[in-house]
Amino acid sequence: MTVDPFGEFADWCRAARSRETVEADAVAVASADADGRPSVRMVLMRAFDERGFVFYTNLGSRKCHDFTE
């Protein structure tokens, strides 16, 4: 175990990917709209490093709109 949060997350990802899981890269992302209403959805995380997380989404979706407000 490491005290580096990204190193710890990398360990978790390796462990999840080594198991027979349906989609080890599926993560929940939560946001709130301009009125403060929360929303959570599943996305596919494709990469991460000390700058943050990369995931794919539809640019016309509500979740993308929530992130750009």
Chimera marker file (.cmm) of the C-alpha trace (Angstrom):
<marker_set name="trace">
<marker id="1" x="0.000" y="0.000" z="0.000" r="1" g="1" b="0" radius="0.5"/>
<marker id="2" x="1.208" y="3.498" z="-0.802" r="1" g="1" b="0" radius="0.5"/>
<marker id="3" x="0.381" y="6.916" z="0.677" r="1" g="1" b="0" radius="0.5"/>
<marker id="4" x="0.199" y="8.408" z="-2.834" r="1" g="1" b="0" radius="0.5"/>
<marker id="5" x="-3.528" y="8.535" z="-3.739" r="1" g="1" b="0" radius="0.5"/>
<marker id="6" x="-2.855" y="7.996" z="-7.455" r="1" g="1" b="0" radius="0.5"/>
<marker id="7" x="-0.550" y="5.083" z="-6.654" r="1" g="1" b="0" radius="0.5"/>
<marker id="8" x="-3.256" y="3.599" z="-4.438" r="1" g="1" b="0" radius="0.5"/>
<marker id="9" x="-5.845" y="4.080" z="-7.173" r="1" g="1" b="0" radius="0.5"/>
<marker id="10" x="-3.486" y="2.432" z="-9.687" r="1" g="1" b="0" radius="0.5"/>
<marker id="11" x="-3.225" y="-0.576" z="-7.345" r="1" g="1" b="0" radius="0.5"/>
<marker id="12" x="-7.029" y="-0.791" z="-7.149" r="1" g="1" b="0" radius="0.5"/>
<marker id="13" x="-7.326" y="-0.602" z="-10.936" r="1" g="1" b="0" radius="0.5"/>
<marker id="14" x="-4.752" y="-3.347" z="-11.474" r="1" g="1" b="0" radius="0.5"/>
<marker id="15" x="-6.567" y="-5.566" z="-8.968" r="1" g="1" b="0" radius="0.5"/>
<marker id="16" x="-9.965" y="-4.941" z="-10.615" r="1" g="1" b="0" radius="0.5"/>
<marker id="17" x="-8.613" y="-5.567" z="-14.124" r="1" g="1" b="0" radius="0.5"/>
<marker id="18" x="-6.949" y="-8.811" z="-13.029" r="1" g="1" b="0" radius="0.5"/>
<marker id="19" x="-10.308" y="-10.263" z="-11.982" r="1" g="1" b="0" radius="0.5"/>
<marker id="20" x="-12.994" y="-11.475" z="-14.325" r="1" g="1" b="0" radius="0.5"/>
<marker id="21" x="-15.233" y="-8.443" z="-14.047" r="1" g="1" b="0" radius="0.5"/>
<marker id="22" x="-17.748" y="-7.257" z="-16.598" r="1" g="1" b="0" radius="0.5"/>
<marker id="23" x="-16.321" y="-3.729" z="-16.863" r="1" g="1" b="0" radius="0.5"/>
<marker id="24" x="-13.479" y="-2.846" z="-14.510" r="1" g="1" b="0" radius="0.5"/>
<marker id="25" x="-13.241" y="0.671" z="-15.976" r="1" g="1" b="0" radius="0.5"/>
<marker id="26" x="-16.834" y="1.654" z="-15.116" r="1" g="1" b="0" radius="0.5"/>
<marker id="27" x="-16.946" y="4.468" z="-12.560" r="1" g="1" b="0" radius="0.5"/>
<marker id="28" x="-19.672" y="6.648" z="-11.089" r="1" g="1" b="0" radius="0.5"/>
<marker id="29" x="-19.375" y="10.381" z="-11.722" r="1" g="1" b="0" radius="0.5"/>
<marker id="30" x="-21.541" y="12.825" z="-9.790" r="1" g="1" b="0" radius="0.5"/>
<marker id="31" x="-22.244" y="16.466" z="-10.549" r="1" g="1" b="0" radius="0.5"/>
<marker id="32" x="-24.857" y="19.088" z="-9.828" r="1" g="1" b="0" radius="0.5"/>
<marker id="33" x="-26.700" y="21.385" z="-12.208" r="1" g="1" b="0" radius="0.5"/>
<marker id="34" x="-26.848" y="25.184" z="-11.861" r="1" g="1" b="0" radius="0.5"/>
<marker id="35" x="-29.714" y="24.831" z="-9.357" r="1" g="1" b="0" radius="0.5"/>
<marker id="36" x="-27.737" y="22.404" z="-7.205" r="1" g="1" b="0" radius="0.5"/>
<marker id="37" x="-29.673" y="19.274" z="-8.221" r="1" g="1" b="0" radius="0.5"/>
<marker id="38" x="-27.304" y="16.298" z="-8.016" r="1" g="1" b="0" radius="0.5"/>
<marker id="39" x="-26.947" y="13.740" z="-10.757" r="1" g="1" b="0" radius="0.5"/>
<marker id="40" x="-24.866" y="10.573" z="-10.915" r="1" g="1" b="0" radius="0.5"/>
<marker id="41" x="-24.113" y="8.377" z="-13.889" r="1" g="1" b="0" radius="0.5"/>
<marker id="42" x="-21.785" y="5.597" z="-14.939" r="1" g="1" b="0" radius="0.5"/>
<marker id="43" x="-18.976" y="6.351" z="-17.387" r="1" g="1" b="0" radius="0.5"/>
<marker id="44" x="-15.939" y="4.475" z="-18.689" r="1" g="1" b="0" radius="0.5"/>
<marker id="45" x="-12.678" y="5.745" z="-17.269" r="1" g="1" b="0" radius="0.5"/>
<marker id="46" x="-9.898" y="5.431" z="-19.816" r="1" g="1" b="0" radius="0.5"/>
<marker id="47" x="-6.889" y="6.966" z="-18.068" r="1" g="1" b="0" radius="0.5"/>
<marker id="48" x="-5.736" y="8.813" z="-14.974" r="1" g="1" b="0" radius="0.5"/>
<marker id="49" x="-2.637" y="10.535" z="-13.658" r="1" g="1" b="0" radius="0.5"/>
<marker id="50" x="-1.776" y="13.290" z="-11.205" r="1" g="1" b="0" radius="0.5"/>
<marker id="51" x="-3.694" y="15.803" z="-13.372" r="1" g="1" b="0" radius="0.5"/>
<marker id="52" x="-6.981" y="13.914" z="-13.033" r="1" g="1" b="0" radius="0.5"/>
<marker id="53" x="-9.188" y="11.332" z="-14.687" r="1" g="1" b="0" radius="0.5"/>
<marker id="54" x="-10.103" y="10.831" z="-18.351" r="1" g="1" b="0" radius="0.5"/>
<marker id="55" x="-13.484" y="9.402" z="-19.213" r="1" g="1" b="0" radius="0.5"/>
<marker id="56" x="-15.669" y="9.366" z="-22.285" r="1" g="1" b="0" radius="0.5"/>
<marker id="57" x="-19.096" y="10.930" z="-22.530" r="1" g="1" b="0" radius="0.5"/>
<marker id="58" x="-21.518" y="12.183" z="-25.162" r="1" g="1" b="0" radius="0.5"/>
<marker id="59" x="-20.882" y="15.921" z="-25.655" r="1" g="1" b="0" radius="0.5"/>
<marker id="60" x="-24.616" y="16.489" z="-26.139" r="1" g="1" b="0" radius="0.5"/>
<marker id="61" x="-25.615" y="14.661" z="-22.961" r="1" g="1" b="0" radius="0.5"/>
<marker id="62" x="-27.012" y="16.138" z="-19.754" r="1" g="1" b="0" radius="0.5"/>
<marker id="63" x="-23.890" y="15.108" z="-17.843" r="1" g="1" b="0" radius="0.5"/>
<marker id="64" x="-21.673" y="17.051" z="-20.247" r="1" g="1" b="0" radius="0.5"/>
<marker id="65" x="-23.993" y="20.041" z="-19.970" r="1" g="1" b="0" radius="0.5"/>
<marker id="66" x="-23.768" y="19.809" z="-16.153" r="1" g="1" b="0" radius="0.5"/>
<marker id="67" x="-19.961" y="19.933" z="-16.341" r="1" g="1" b="0" radius="0.5"/>
<marker id="68" x="-19.875" y="22.967" z="-18.620" r="1" g="1" b="0" radius="0.5"/>
<marker id="69" x="-22.300" y="25.190" z="-16.681" r="1" g="1" b="0" radius="0.5"/>
<link id1="1" id2="2" r="1" g="1" b="0" radius="0.2"/>
<link id1="2" id2="3" r="1" g="1" b="0" radius="0.2"/>
<link id1="3" id2="4" r="1" g="1" b="0" radius="0.2"/>
<link id1="4" id2="5" r="1" g="1" b="0" radius="0.2"/>
<link id1="5" id2="6" r="1" g="1" b="0" radius="0.2"/>
<link id1="6" id2="7" r="1" g="1" b="0" radius="0.2"/>
<link id1="7" id2="8" r="1" g="1" b="0" radius="0.2"/>
<link id1="8" id2="9" r="1" g="1" b="0" radius="0.2"/>
<link id1="9" id2="10" r="1" g="1" b="0" radius="0.2"/>
<link id1="10" id2="11" r="1" g="1" b="0" radius="0.2"/>
<link id1="11" id2="12" r="1" g="1" b="0" radius="0.2"/>
<link id1="12" id2="13" r="1" g="1" b="0" radius="0.2"/>
<link id1="13" id2="14" r="1" g="1" b="0" radius="0.2"/>
<link id1="14" id2="15" r="1" g="1" b="0" radius="0.2"/>
<link id1="15" id2="16" r="1" g="1" b="0" radius="0.2"/>
<link id1="16" id2="17" r="1" g="1" b="0" radius="0.2"/>
<link id1="17" id2="18" r="1" g="1" b="0" radius="0.2"/>
<link id1="18" id2="19" r="1" g="1" b="0" radius="0.2"/>
<link id1="19" id2="20" r="1" g="1" b="0" radius="0.2"/>
<link id1="20" id2="21" r="1" g="1" b="0" radius="0.2"/>
<link id1="21" id2="22" r="1" g="1" b="0" radius="0.2"/>
<link id1="22" id2="23" r="1" g="1" b="0" radius="0.2"/>
<link id1="23" id2="24" r="1" g="1" b="0" radius="0.2"/>
<link id1="24" id2="25" r="1" g="1" b="0" radius="0.2"/>
<link id1="25" id2="26" r="1" g="1" b="0" radius="0.2"/>
<link id1="26" id2="27" r="1" g="1" b="0" radius="0.2"/>
<link id1="27" id2="28" r="1" g="1" b="0" radius="0.2"/>
<link id1="28" id2="29" r="1" g="1" b="0" radius="0.2"/>
<link id1="29" id2="30" r="1" g="1" b="0" radius="0.2"/>
<link id1="30" id2="31" r="1" g="1" b="0" radius="0.2"/>
<link id1="31" id2="32" r="1" g="1" b="0" radius="0.2"/>
<link id1="32" id2="33" r="1" g="1" b="0" radius="0.2"/>
<link id1="33" id2="34" r="1" g="1" b="0" radius="0.2"/>
<link id1="34" id2="35" r="1" g="1" b="0" radius="0.2"/>
<link id1="35" id2="36" r="1" g="1" b="0" radius="0.2"/>
<link id1="36" id2="37" r="1" g="1" b="0" radius="0.2"/>
<link id1="37" id2="38" r="1" g="1" b="0" radius="0.2"/>
<link id1="38" id2="39" r="1" g="1" b="0" radius="0.2"/>
<link id1="39" id2="40" r="1" g="1" b="0" radius="0.2"/>
<link id1="40" id2="41" r="1" g="1" b="0" radius="0.2"/>
<link id1="41" id2="42" r="1" g="1" b="0" radius="0.2"/>
<link id1="42" id2="43" r="1" g="1" b="0" radius="0.2"/>
<link id1="43" id2="44" r="1" g="1" b="0" radius="0.2"/>
<link id1="44" id2="45" r="1" g="1" b="0" radius="0.2"/>
<link id1="45" id2="46" r="1" g="1" b="0" radius="0.2"/>
<link id1="46" id2="47" r="1" g="1" b="0" radius="0.2"/>
<link id1="47" id2="48" r="1" g="1" b="0" radius="0.2"/>
<link id1="48" id2="49" r="1" g="1" b="0" radius="0.2"/>
<link id1="49" id2="50" r="1" g="1" b="0" radius="0.2"/>
<link id1="50" id2="51" r="1" g="1" b="0" radius="0.2"/>
<link id1="51" id2="52" r="1" g="1" b="0" radius="0.2"/>
<link id1="52" id2="53" r="1" g="1" b="0" radius="0.2"/>
<link id1="53" id2="54" r="1" g="1" b="0" radius="0.2"/>
<link id1="54" id2="55" r="1" g="1" b="0" radius="0.2"/>
<link id1="55" id2="56" r="1" g="1" b="0" radius="0.2"/>
<link id1="56" id2="57" r="1" g="1" b="0" radius="0.2"/>
<link id1="57" id2="58" r="1" g="1" b="0" radius="0.2"/>
<link id1="58" id2="59" r="1" g="1" b="0" radius="0.2"/>
<link id1="59" id2="60" r="1" g="1" b="0" radius="0.2"/>
<link id1="60" id2="61" r="1" g="1" b="0" radius="0.2"/>
<link id1="61" id2="62" r="1" g="1" b="0" radius="0.2"/>
<link id1="62" id2="63" r="1" g="1" b="0" radius="0.2"/>
<link id1="63" id2="64" r="1" g="1" b="0" radius="0.2"/>
<link id1="64" id2="65" r="1" g="1" b="0" radius="0.2"/>
<link id1="65" id2="66" r="1" g="1" b="0" radius="0.2"/>
<link id1="66" id2="67" r="1" g="1" b="0" radius="0.2"/>
<link id1="67" id2="68" r="1" g="1" b="0" radius="0.2"/>
<link id1="68" id2="69" r="1" g="1" b="0" radius="0.2"/>
</marker_set>
